[in-house]
Amino acid sequence: MSLTRKDIEEIMGLLDASRFERLSLEMDGLKLELARSGATASAAPVASSVSAAPAPAPAAAPAQAAAAPVPTNTAVPDGLVAVKSPLLGVFYRAPKPGEASFVEVGSRVEEDSVIGIIEVMKLMNSARAGVAGEVVQILGTNGEMVEHGEVLMLIRPA
């Protein structure tokens, strides 16, 4: 697989919109590393059969964007389980705009229940509950960027 300049720019936009300083992506023999605050960005093939366009250097981030990352760990009350985002991307609570959310507070879920979608580079990825129980609190905001490991929901196990 090769990344186009547009793909790399989209990935850079995801990094700029997040609180992360660095991003490392490896897939199909391609390794892409991006960093903010004057660090260099590179796209280098791991296998010689893969070719990729060099990554453009990211634009300098504004001072407030370069601030220390905000912790993504939310204090989880006793007896509850945090469902965390498996990916960095945009979180959606419903399968399509205008449709009902996958879950609401009070919904019963199973381990494999879809609780939302994470959009990464125009690809929709299911976020699953990972535990059977009842949704107690929804922390992820529909249509907003979430980071890998960010708490999306709290579930009381069954």
C-alpha positions, 0 to 999 in steps of 0.5 A, spaced: 500 500 500 502 506 498 500 513 501 498 519 497 500 526 498 493 527 500 492 521 505 499 524 508 496 531 509 489 528 512 493 524 517 497 530 519 490 534 520 488 528 525 495 529 529 494 537 529 487 536 531 489 531 537 493 533 543 498 528 541 505 530 539 507 524 535 504 519 531 507 513 528 503 508 523 505 502 520 501 498 515 503 493 509 510 494 510 510 502 510 512 506 516 510 513 517 512 517 523 510 524 524 511 529 530 510 536 532 514 542 534 520 542 530 521 535 529 521 532 523 516 528 519 518 522 515 515 516 510 520 511 509 518 504 506 520 498 510 520 493 504 523 495 498 517 493 494 513 499 497 514 506 495 511 512 498 511 519 497 515 523 502 511 526 507 511 534 507 514 537 513 508 539 518 506 546 519 508 549 525 503 548 530 500 554 534 503 555 541 496 553 545 496 546 540 503 545 542 502 545 550 502 538 554 497 533 552 491 533 557 491 526 560 486 521 557 485 517 563 478 519 566 477 517 573 473 511 573 468 510 579 468 503 583 464 498 580 464 501 573 468 499 567 471 504 562 470 503 554 476 506 551 477 508 544 481 503 540 483 509 535 484 516 534 479 519 529 472 522 529 467 519 534 460 518 532 454 515 536 450 513 530 450 509 524 448 515 520 446 522 521 439 523 523 439 515 525 438 513 533 444 512 537 447 505 537 446 506 545 444 511 550 444 511 558 441 505 561 442 501 554 444 494 556 450 491 552 454 485 550 461 484 549 461 485 542 455 490 542 457 496 537 457 502 541 459 507 536 464 508 530 471 511 529 472 515 523 479 514 520 481 517 513 474 516 511 474 509 514 469 507 519 471 502 524 466 499 530 467 501 537 465 495 541 463 495 549 468 489 551 463 488 557 456 486 558 452 490 562 448 497 562 451 504 560 451 509 565 455 515 562 457 517 555 463 521 555 464 521 547 461 527 544 458 525 537 462 528 531 468 530 535 475 527 535 477 522 540 484 519 542 486 512 542 485 510 549 480 516 551 474 514 555 468 514 551 463 510 556 462 508 563 459 501 563 456 497 570 458 490 568 452 485 569 
